[in-house]
Amino acid sequence: MGTAATVTNWAGNIVFRARRFHRPDSVAELQELVAGSERIRAVGTGHSFSPIADTTADQVSLAGLPPITAIDPDAATVTVSAGLRYGEVTGLLHEAGFALPNLGSLPHISIAGACSTGTHGSGVGNGALATAVSAVELVGADGELRTVRRGDVDFPGSVVALGGLGIVTALTLDLRPTFGMRQWVYEGLRGFDDVEEALASAYSVSLFTYWTGPEFDQVWVKQRDTEPEPPARWLGATRADGPRHMVRGVDPVHCTAQLGEPGPWHERLPHFRLEFTPSSGDELQSEYLIPRAALVDALHALDRIRDTIAPVLQVCEVRSIAADDLWLSLAHDRDSHALHFTWIADTNAVLPVVAAVEAALEPFAARPHWGKVFTTGPEAVRALWPRLPDVERLLRRHDPAGKFRNDMLDHYLPG
Ligand SMILES: Cc1cc2nc3c(=O)[nH]c(=O)nc-3n(C[C@H](O)[C@H](O)[C@H](O)COP(=O)(O)OP(=O)(O)OC[C@H]3O[C@@H](n4cnc5c(N)ncnc54)[C@H](O)[C@@H]3O)c2cc1C
């Protein structure tokens, strides 16, 4: 036990209120801690912008647990310690001849923290990162270890569980053979007519706009190396003649290699390199997932309020996520596109714009990202996730005294 090592989240917009901070060295020590605590929350790498990891009681980091990466080549799975960051695992997988299907924009986030909030990358055929999980090992409210496996009735509610089911100690992830990729950046995709074609054009595609007009300033195309090299001009956009950062005026030195330079999956799927911190945390983020068919209408709705958005925006990104069956996943039961906003680091200036974006996206059943800034109320959230009551029942059954709850769970999953 000690004072809070993680005093704030990464962005600094959430000051953790934990009375005690713990960093156990072993699973046995963690079990003892959980058994003896009245209220406890895990924190991963603290990259969430919402107060989802906050608590007024015990907060625990798993970063001190032994860093296990156990690959089973026959089953094509890996079992990892939950506190590991993706970037600490992906190179080992590649060296062993394996890959994960997808990654988020940065490799610095913990695997358990990312899966708990439904974190995703892009690609019309790629599910959220939690869809690679086939088993979750966790310490329950009684301090006992248990494992929930794909196929168990509780499994779809146990992967994206917002930290409410227990402290996850290990995750088993599906692997596929390692693969090579190339990344290209295009500039100047005008209008919205071609956005769906652009997003479906490669393994993972991101569109970036500053909302200064109905256009995408950059298109990041992450191809598998088996896909044909794209032309110099495409959909009216031009291939960039040098590396680009998606935020105007920022040095692209932190970004993964572009210009078609071949490289392994884990060095092209994220936007940012592990060895660099992508920024000082000088930003806030919000993100909303909408059904895929709503994209063009939703873009027009945002375009109508672009004069409100642009002054507090660093960059807006559009990505794609395939549907899954995880009850609290952002892409639960629907193929989705994600509308992401990197804001300036000024909560007072940003919150009214977040509310305006939510009002503009309201007709499209936009699900807010659990780990980002949003103001959507609990009733609206309940209507957006039809299986939310099942998660409430699951939490109540496994944690009747509310040991793993916090204010955010009480607000959105009070049942
Ligand atoms: C620069 C930046 C880029 C980002 N890019 C993306 C992106 O590309 N795609 C995307 O979808 N999101 C993105 N995010 C959001 C981020 O992926 C999520 O907020 C993610 O949850 C952060 O992981 P973390 O380890 O920091 O979790 P934390 O913020 O520390 O915790 C998140 C939740 O996980 C729970 N948790 C953590 N560890 C455990 C555990 N061992 N057992 C049980 N519960 C646990 C916590 O209790 C909390 O509820 C980005 C965030 C930043 C700051």
The ligand as an SDF file (V2000), in Angstrom:
LIG
                    3D

 53 58  0  0  0  0  0  0  0  0999 V2000
   -3.8570    9.2490  -26.5960 C   0  0  0  0  0  0  0  0  0  0  0  0
   -5.0070    8.2810  -26.4770 C   0  0  0  0  0  0  0  0  0  0  0  0
   -5.3790    7.5360  -27.5830 C   0  0  0  0  0  0  0  0  0  0  0  0
   -6.4610    6.6510  -27.5110 C   0  0  0  0  0  0  0  0  0  0  0  0
   -6.7840    5.9350  -28.6180 N   0  0  0  0  0  0  0  0  0  0  0  0
   -7.8590    5.1040  -28.5820 C   0  0  0  0  0  0  0  0  0  0  0  0
   -8.2150    4.3220  -29.7240 C   0  0  0  0  0  0  0  0  0  0  0  0
   -7.5140    4.2990  -30.7290 O   0  0  0  0  0  0  0  0  0  0  0  0
   -9.3550    3.5940  -29.6650 N   0  0  0  0  0  0  0  0  0  0  0  0
  -10.1530    3.5840  -28.5530 C   0  0  0  0  0  0  0  0  0  0  0  0
  -11.1840    2.9210  -28.5890 O   0  0  0  0  0  0  0  0  0  0  0  0
   -9.7920    4.2410  -27.4350 N   0  0  0  0  0  0  0  0  0  0  0  0
   -8.6660    5.0060  -27.4350 C   0  0  0  0  0  0  0  0  0  0  0  0
   -8.3080    5.6820  -26.2920 N   0  0  0  0  0  0  0  0  0  0  0  0
   -9.0530    5.4200  -25.0610 C   0  0  0  0  0  0  0  0  0  0  0  0
   -8.3950    4.2740  -24.2900 C   0  0  0  0  0  0  0  0  0  0  0  0
   -8.0590    3.2130  -25.1320 O   0  0  0  0  0  0  0  0  0  0  0  0
   -9.3350    3.7090  -23.2240 C   0  0  0  0  0  0  0  0  0  0  0  0
   -9.7140    4.7270  -22.3640 O   0  0  0  0  0  0  0  0  0  0  0  0
   -8.7220    2.5410  -22.4550 C   0  0  0  0  0  0  0  0  0  0  0  0
   -9.6700    2.0340  -21.5610 O   0  0  0  0  0  0  0  0  0  0  0  0
   -7.4730    2.9500  -21.7030 C   0  0  0  0  0  0  0  0  0  0  0  0
   -6.8450    1.8330  -21.1330 O   0  0  0  0  0  0  0  0  0  0  0  0
   -6.1390    2.0040  -19.7180 P   0  0  0  0  0  0  0  0  0  0  0  0
   -5.2820    0.8240  -19.4810 O   0  0  0  0  0  0  0  0  0  0  0  0
   -5.4890    3.3270  -19.6250 O   0  0  0  0  0  0  0  0  0  0  0  0
   -7.4080    1.9160  -18.7640 O   0  0  0  0  0  0  0  0  0  0  0  0
   -7.8060    2.8630  -17.5310 P   0  0  0  0  0  0  0  0  0  0  0  0
   -8.2280    4.1780  -18.0610 O   0  0  0  0  0  0  0  0  0  0  0  0
   -6.7420    2.8470  -16.5110 O   0  0  0  0  0  0  0  0  0  0  0  0
   -9.0840    2.0700  -16.9860 O   0  0  0  0  0  0  0  0  0  0  0  0
  -10.1970    1.9150  -17.8190 C   0  0  0  0  0  0  0  0  0  0  0  0
  -11.1910    0.9460  -17.1770 C   0  0  0  0  0  0  0  0  0  0  0  0
  -10.6160   -0.3520  -17.1430 O   0  0  0  0  0  0  0  0  0  0  0  0
  -10.6860   -0.8810  -15.8280 C   0  0  0  0  0  0  0  0  0  0  0  0
   -9.5280   -1.7370  -15.6070 N   0  0  0  0  0  0  0  0  0  0  0  0
   -8.2250   -1.4690  -15.8660 C   0  0  0  0  0  0  0  0  0  0  0  0
   -7.4750   -2.5180  -15.5230 N   0  0  0  0  0  0  0  0  0  0  0  0
   -8.3190   -3.4630  -15.0480 C   0  0  0  0  0  0  0  0  0  0  0  0
   -8.1450   -4.7670  -14.4990 C   0  0  0  0  0  0  0  0  0  0  0  0
   -6.9510   -5.3390  -14.3860 N   0  0  0  0  0  0  0  0  0  0  0  0
   -9.2370   -5.4330  -14.0730 N   0  0  0  0  0  0  0  0  0  0  0  0
  -10.4690   -4.8810  -14.1600 C   0  0  0  0  0  0  0  0  0  0  0  0
  -10.6900   -3.6610  -14.6650 N   0  0  0  0  0  0  0  0  0  0  0  0
   -9.6280   -2.9640  -15.1030 C   0  0  0  0  0  0  0  0  0  0  0  0
  -10.6970    0.3360  -14.9090 C   0  0  0  0  0  0  0  0  0  0  0  0
  -11.2810    0.0260  -13.6640 O   0  0  0  0  0  0  0  0  0  0  0  0
  -11.5550    1.2800  -15.7300 C   0  0  0  0  0  0  0  0  0  0  0  0
  -12.9080    0.9600  -15.5160 O   0  0  0  0  0  0  0  0  0  0  0  0
   -7.1950    6.5210  -26.3080 C   0  0  0  0  0  0  0  0  0  0  0  0
   -6.8060    7.2450  -25.1780 C   0  0  0  0  0  0  0  0  0  0  0  0
   -5.7040    8.1170  -25.2610 C   0  0  0  0  0  0  0  0  0  0  0  0
   -5.2840    8.8650  -24.0460 C   0  0  0  0  0  0  0  0  0  0  0  0
  1  2  1  0
  2  3  1  0
  2 52  2  0
  3  4  2  0
  4  5  1  0
  4 50  1  0
  5  6  2  0
  6  7  1  0
  6 13  1  0
  7  8  2  0
  7  9  1  0
  9 10  1  0
 10 11  2  0
 10 12  1  0
 12 13  2  0
 13 14  1  0
 14 15  1  0
 14 50  1  0
 15 16  1  0
 16 17  1  0
 16 18  1  0
 18 19  1  0
 18 20  1  0
 20 21  1  0
 20 22  1  0
 22 23  1  0
 23 24  1  0
 24 25  2  0
 24 26  1  0
 24 27  1  0
 27 28  1  0
 28 29  2  0
 28 30  1  0
 28 31  1  0
 31 32  1  0
 32 33  1  0
 33 34  1  0
 33 48  1  0
 34 35  1  0
 35 36  1  0
 35 46  1  0
 36 37  1  0
 36 45  1  0
 37 38  2  0
 38 39  1  0
 39 40  1  0
 39 45  2  0
 40 41  1  0
 40 42  2  0
 42 43  1  0
 43 44  2  0
 44 45  1  0
 46 47  1  0
 46 48  1  0
 48 49  1  0
 50 51  2  0
 51 52  1  0
 52 53  1  0
M  END
$$$$
